[in-house]
Amino acid sequence: MDEELKRFVELERQRRERSERPVSSKPGAAEVLPDWRANVGQADEYMSLFDLDLRITFMNRLQPGVPDVVGLPVLSCIDPAKHEMFLQATAAAHVSGLPHYYETYGTGPGGRPVAYRSWVVPLSGREGPAAFASVSVDITHLGRVQEEHRALEAQLAQAQKMQALGQLTGGIAHDFNNLLTVIVGSLALLQASNVTPERVRELAQQADAAASRAAALTQRLLAFSRRQPLRPQSIDLRVLLQGMEQLLRRTLPASITVSVEVEPGTWLCRADPVQLESALLNLAINARDAMPRGGSLSVVASNAPADGQGSPAQEGLSPGDYVSIHVADTGTGMAPEVLAQAFEPFFTTKGVGLGSGLGLSMVYGFAKQSEGQARLFSRLGSGTTVRLYLPRSASGISTVGLPAVVPGTAGSGQLVLVVEDDRDVRHLVCEMLGRLGYRTVAAPDASSAQHVLASGQDVALVLADMALPGAMSGADLVSGLRRERPQLPVLFMTGYSNDAVSSDPQINDVPLLAKPFSEATLASAVAEALRARAR
C-alpha cells in the first residue's frame, strides 16, 4: 500500500475509534468484475481504477492531447492542493468499506468555473479492499441552479418588502390625514372673528387631542422600526405584573377572567417598563376583541434559557438567559394566512376605524429593540398565545417600583441653553420655558452652543436635541461637556432614537425627553434634571 495512503488510513482508523463508530467487517462494494472496463468505457462520467499503491490501472475518458495515464500514480494527475481531500476520502473508504466523496472547484475551457464531485468506491477482494474505483461527476450546473434559486428568493423578499412598505406608507397617510384634518380645521376656525371663548377652548382641545393621537402613532411606528427611545431598567415582573393586574381587570369586560402568574425563581429582566406595560396592554386589548362572548386571558412569566438550538418558540434568539412572558387567550384564533401577516404594520382584521394595525407590530419591534424576541402561535378556533422574550438583567436589584422623587415644576430664573436646529421648535421650547419661570438662550447647532458656554453666561442646564446638523451632533456636544464640565446638568430631547446615547458610556445616563412633549412634561423633565444633578 502507498505509504501516504497508509498514514491517512491510520488516521481514519484512530478517528473512528475515538468516535466509537463500528468499522464494517463486510465491505458493501461489489467484487471487482473482469468486465468492469467494458461496462463503464462509454460512460459520460470520468471513471478510473487505482490499486492500493495508488497507481491508475484504468481510465475510461482521456482528454484530447493528454497522454495515457494508466500506470501513473494517482497523485501525479491531481492538483497538489487537492491531495489531502483525495487521501482523506480514500482512507475513509478503505476503513469503512463504503463510498466517500469530495468536491473540487476550478476553471474549465474558456475560463468558465467548473465543479466536480468525486466518489471513491472500495472494490473488495477476499481479504478486504483490493482496489478503488473513482467516479467524478460534473456538478457545475447544480451551482447555477442554486444561484438562480437564491436570486429568486432575493427577488421575492424584495417584493414582500416593497409590499409591506406600500402598506406602511398607505396606512400612515390615511391616519395622519385624518389627524391633520382635525388639527388644520380647528386652527382655521380659531382664526375666525366670531368664535366665542368657549368654542375656542373646544377647538383647542380637539387640536390637542388629535396631536396627541399623532404622537402616539409615531411612537408605535418607532417601536415597529426599533427606533423608539428606550430606557431599559431591571424589572421584577412580580412587581410590574401585580401592578398591571388591576389595570387589565378594569380594561377587560367582566366576561373575561384574568389570571397573572410569575413562576417562583423568575429572574429579573431588562427592558423599558413603560413600553413593556404598553405592549402587554396592547396584547390584552387584542385578546378582548378576539373574545366578544367572553373567555379567559392568562399572563405567565418564567425563566427561558436559550442555547441557540432550542424549540421553535425560541427561534431567532441568541444564546443566553431570557425571561419569557406568555400572554394567552381563548379567543377566535387566527387562520394561517392571517397569522403569517399579524406582525406586519397596518395589517388588521378589524373593521375600518376600529384598529390601526400597529399593535402587534409595536410589540414585535419593542421586543427586538430590547434584544429579545416575540413569537406568535394561533389556530383558528383555539385561541392565540404571544410569547415575549426579554433578556435577563445582570443586576440583582429591581429599579422598577422604587419611590420616585416628585420635583417642583416651577423655575426660579435659572438660565437654560436650548440647542435645537428647527427654528419653530426652538422658539416654542424657549417660550414654554419662559412661561415656567426660566430664562433661556438659544443655539441652532453645537458650534453656536459652545460659543454660548464659552461666553461666561451662568448656564444652569443644557437642553439639546440629539440630531444636530454639522460636524458635531448633540451627543458629541454633551459628551464633551461631560468631560469638561461634569457638574453641568444636561437633558436630551429627540424625536428619533437613543442609539447614540447608549453607545457612548460618557452620556448613557443622560435623561431623555421624547418629542413631541407637553409643557407639563417639559416642566417635570427640566426640574428633575436640575434636582438630579444637584444631589
Secondary structure, DSSP 8 states (H G I E B T S, - for coil): --HHHHHHHHHHHHHHHHTT----SS--S-B--TTHHHHHTT-SSEEEEEETT-BEEEES---TT----TTSBGGGGS-GGGHHHHHHHHHHHHHHSS-EEEEEEEE-GGG-EEEEEEEEEEEEETTEEEEEEEEEEE-HHHHHHHHHHHHHHHHHHHHHHHHHHHHHHHHHHHHHHHHHHHHHHHHHHHTSTT--HHHHHHHHHHHHHHHHHHHHHHHHHHHHTT-S----EEE-HHHHHHHHHHHHHHHS-TTEEEEEEE-TT---EEE-HHHHHHHHHHHHHHHHHH-TT-EEEEEEEEE--B-SS--GGGTT--SB-EEEEEEEE-S----HHHHTTTTSTT---S-TTS--S-HHHHHHHHHHHTT-EEEEEE-TTS-EEEEEEEEB-S-SS--SS-----------S-EEEEE-S-HHHHHHHHHHHHHTT-EEEEESSHHHHHHHHHTT--EEEEEEESS-SSSS-HHHHHHHHHHH-TTS-EEEEESS--HHHHH-TTTTT--EEESS--HHHHHHHHHHHHHHHH-
